[in-house]
Amino acid sequence: MTVLIPSKKIALRWNGALQARLRRAPLETFLQSRGQKCVLIGPTQITDNLASATIYLVDKGLSAYNEECGPFPASRYPVVGQIACAVSRGLSSLILEPASWRIAGLIGTARLLAPHVGLDAAARLAALAAREYNRSLGSFAQDMQLLQVSHGACAAVESNAEGLALNITILIRKCLASMPCRAPAENKYAAAISYDLGGAASKSLMT
């Protein structure tokens, strides 16, 4: 019987791949257990799965808002983008991929709003929301509600417990109802937006 012992370089590579797989496991388990699309391989795996979980969680909050308060007002659509960014940032931190929140937040926001305002307007609103959210990071201006949403999303996905999933739905519903809408008017800034969401989305494996 021959025992093959890999070189130190190969062993480190294997261990790194295993650790990365283990970090992503809670997100993948959460998506699969709820019948959501989960990408297991490919260059867009991380952002696709982050966006999928973001859409699922924020959509649950929107549904809860609609049941309690009626249709969500169009004037507050930028709040949806802020919440989506908070969710995607929290989840990206959970899987130790902190740089991935922005694209996931952009895709998530656009897909949540596109049925209501069309893809082009949704992409512009997504870019504005991501820019506004990014500006607030690391400052005292960041809304405490958004921090709670980030932490709640992490807890729900990491535990995959129904009670914590319900808790994040409630947090998002409350945030949708009460969070100040600080994003600038879309038509005033639309010409200044250069982020090509369509290009990023076209590379996504999600459909």
Summary of the structure (lengths in Angstrom):
residues: 207
radius of gyration: 18.2
end to end distance: 48.2
largest distance: 72.5
contacts: 659
relative contact order: 0.16
helix: 75%
strand: 0%
